[in-house]
Amino acid sequence: MAAASFTPAGPFSLAASIRFLESFTPASYDHTPDGVLRLAFPTDDGQAVIGCGLRQKEAADAVHAEYTLHIDGKVTHPAAGTPAARAARAQIARILSLDVDATGFRALADTDPVVADLQSEFPGLRPVLFYSPYEAAAWTIIGNRIHRSQAAHIKARLAEEHGQVVEAAGRELHAFPTPSALRPINHIPGLTDIKIERLHALADAAIEGRLDATQLRAQPVEFALTDLRELPGIGPFSAELILIRGAGHPDVFPANEPRVHKAMATAYGLDAATAADTTRLVAIADAWRPYRSWIALLLRARAQDQAAARR
């Protein structure tokens, strides 16, 4: 197997990432009592599929990954330093937000008690992303106007029926279909014809390079969001999700995410008028720079945990 090692710059806990994934509906992630995070996903260029197992002994330790690259059904082990190995390493790092320098993250707690509480509740948790902007966009199209659990079932079934099976740390996993595998599918139980047409357009956009994570993050945020909204079926909410949770931009306030806004209102004790004023919320979140996406995720994680405790 090929291998890669990551030394987190700032706090990071793989165990916290696993716990987050286990409660993140789109991931359909199974419990892993051995502490190994197993992933299967198409490469950013859509030309191969990666099966990966990640381990970390303690929260302060390096993260070690062993992975295989599957091209046309054949397993390859790219040598360190080759373009394929560099691309795989970069994508794995991005998925776990290990490509972001978080040495200044703890300092946000010094001036904001809400942030301090969040960091204490979720030590070492960084955003765990969709495997690519392509997959994040596919999720937004699949999940539009249907229940999240139903959408997750459809997404998982797509992987089982049309994705590649790969080995990840001793287990077989189904990866989400590559863009070229998704493009010819004309019938997906549970999805309307218009959604299938939009998935086809999304696959075309991915093949054309319009969903490149590096390029999306390199643009000014509003430019990137405008480009994403040009895709069929992608509105303001979906564009933000793709940029934040697909491309992994660490510093975007989700202006169209009402669940984050509600969680902010609760955490900061805001009155109804302030809670409904996005401009006021943006001003509060300005103090979270350059990790606005990260704090928004922690607020969502807290709200999700609280909702689960009430069930």
N, C-alpha and C positions, 0 to 999 in steps of 0.2 A: 504494500500500500504506500501511496505517497503520504507525506507528513508535513505539517506546518505547526508553528508555535507562535503564540501571541502573548506579549507582555502588556497587560492593560496599563494605559496611562491614566491613573486615577482609579476610583473604586469600581470593582466589577465582581459579580458573583454569578457563576454559571448555574448554581443551584437556584438562584432567584429567577434566572431566565427560564429554567425548566418549569418552575412553579407558575410563572406567568403564562407560558405556552399551554400548560394543562388546563387553564381556565379561559383561554382565548379561543372562542368558538371557531373562527375561520381555520385555525391550525388543525383541528381534530386530532390533537396530540395525545398519545397514549402515555400512561404513567410509566416512569422509568426508575424503578427502585435502586438500580445500580449506579445512579448518578451520572450516567452517560447521556448526552444530548445527541440524538440521532436525527439526521436531516437527509432529505432527498429532494433534489430540485434541478431544473434546467439551468445551464450556465447562462450568463448574461447575454451571450451572443446567440443562444438558442441552438447551438450546434452539438451539444452534448448534455449529459445528465450527471450530476455528482451525487454520490452516496457518501455520507460523512458521519463520523463519530467524534464527539468532543468531550474532553475530560479536564477537570480542574480539582486539585486536592483541597486547597483552601482558597478563600476569597482573594487573598493577596498573591496567589501563585499565578504562574503563566498558564494559559489555556493551550492544551495540546489537541491537535486535530489529526486524524488519519482519514484519508478519503481515497476514493476511486473515481476515475473519470470514465464514463461509458459513452462511446462513440459508435453509432450504428450497431448497438448491441454488443460491442466488444469492450472489454475492460482494459484500460490503459493506466499506467502509473507514471505521470509526467515527472521528469527529473527536476530537481530544485533549480530555479533560475530560468527555466524555459518559459516562453510566453503563456503556455497553458497552465503551468504551475503558479505563475504570478497572478493570472486572472482568477484562478480558483481561490487562492489565498485572499485576494482582495475581496471577492464576493462573500466568502465565509466571514471575514472580519466585518464587512458592512452589515450582514444579517444580524450580528450580535452587537452592533454599534461599537465595535472595538477599533474601528478606524477613526474614532473621534478622541482627541486629547481631552480627558476629563479631569485634569489636575486642578482646574479651577472650580469644579462642580461643588465641592463641599463648601466653598467660601460663600456661596449664595445663601447658605443658612445663617450667616452672621448678621444679615440685615432683614431677614424675612422669617418670622417664626413658623409660618405655614410651611415653607420649604424645609425648614429644620425638622418639623414633625414628619413630613413626607419622607425625607431621607432616613429618618430613624425607623419609620415603619417598613420601608422597602430598601434595606441596605444592599448596595451593590447592584440594584436593578437598573439596567439601561434598556432603552427600547429594543425589543426583539422584533425584527422587521418581517414583512413578507419577503420571500426570497428574491424578488425583483419588482421593479415598477410594473412590468408586464403582468405578473401574478396579482399584484395589488389591484390593478385596473380590472382584471378579470373578476376578482371578487366583488368589486363595486357593481359591475354589470349583473353578475349572477344574483347578488343580494338585493338589488333594487326592488322595493315594494313587496318583499316576501320576508318571512321570519328568518332570523339569523340561523337558527338550527336547521331549517329547511335548506337554506343556501349552503350551509356547511356540508350537508348530506350530498347535495348535487355536486359541489366542488370535489368532495372525496370520491364520489362515484366516477367523475370524469377522470380522476387520477387512476383509479382502479381499472377502468375499461380502456383508457386511451393513453395513459402515461407509461413510462418505462419502469420496470421493476429493477431496483438496485439493492445491493447489500450495504448496510450501514452498521458497523460494529456488531456483526453477528446476526443481524435481523434483516429481513427483506422488507423494503418500503416501496410504495408507489409514488413516483414523482408526478407533479402536475404536468399535463401535456405541454410539450414545446410548442412554440407558435406554428411551426410547420405541421405538427400533428393535430393541432386544434383547428387549423384552417379548413380541412375537408369535412369536418363533422357537421352533418346537416340535421341531425335529430338528437336532442338532449332532453330526456324526460324531465318535466318540471319547468322547462324554460320556454318562453314564447318565441315565435319566429323572429320578432324584432330583436330580442336579446341575443339570439344566435347570430343574426346579421351583425350586431354590434361586436360580438366576440370575434367574428371573422375580420371585421375592420381593425379591431385591436391587434389580432395576430399579424395583419398586414403592417400595421404601424410598428410593431416590435421588429419584424423582419427588416423594415426600412430604417431601423435605428432611431426611431422617434421616441423610444422609451428608454434611452440610455441613462443610467443612474448618474454617471459622472457628469454628463452634459446638463442634466436637469439641475443638479446641485451647483454647477458652476454659474448658471444664469442668475440674474436678479430674481428674487422670489416671484414677483408679479409677472415677469416674462415667462417663467417656467409654468406658472398656473394658467396663464393665458394660452400657452401652447397645448397644455393638457386638456383644457376645456374645448379645444377644437376637435377632439376625438368624439365620435358619436357615442352618446349616452353618458358622457362625463360632464357633470355639473360642478359647481363650486365646492361642494362637500367632497365629492369624489376626487377632484383635482388635488385638494389639500391632502387627502389620505394617500394618494399615490406619491406625492412629493415627500411627505413626512414619513410614512410607514413603508413605502416602496423603495424610494431613492435614499431614504435615511437622512434627510436634511435635519440637522440637530436644532435649528433655531428658527422655527416657524410657529407662530401662534395660530391655532386652528380657529379662525374667525367664523367658520360655518359648522362648528361641532357643538350642538346644544348640550350634549352630555358633559362636556368639559366645562361649559359655562355654568351649568347647574352645580357641578362639583366645586367650581371656584366660589360661587355664591355661598355655598354651605361652609366652605373652609374659611373664607374671609369674613363671614357674617354680613354679607351685603344686603341692603334693602332691595325691594323688588325693582325699583327704578334703575338702580345701578346694575343689578344682575341682568336686566334686559338691554342694557346699553353696551353694545359691542365695543364702542370707542373707549368707554371707561375700563372695560375688561382688558383691552389691548394695552392701555396705559399701566394697569397693574402688572401685567405680564412683561412689560418692558424691563422690569427689574430682574427677570430671569435670564436675560441675555448672557452668554450666547447659547443657552440650553433651553430655550422656550418649548421646543418639542418635547424634551425630556420631562420637564415639570408637568406639562399637560398630560403626558402618559401616566405619571405617578398619580395625578388627581383622578384619572379614569380608573386606574388600578384600585385606588382606595374605594371609589364609588362602587366598583364591581364587587369587591370583597364585602362591603357593607350590604349590598343587595343580596349576595349569596347568604350572608348570616341571617337575614330576615326571612329566608324561605323556610 
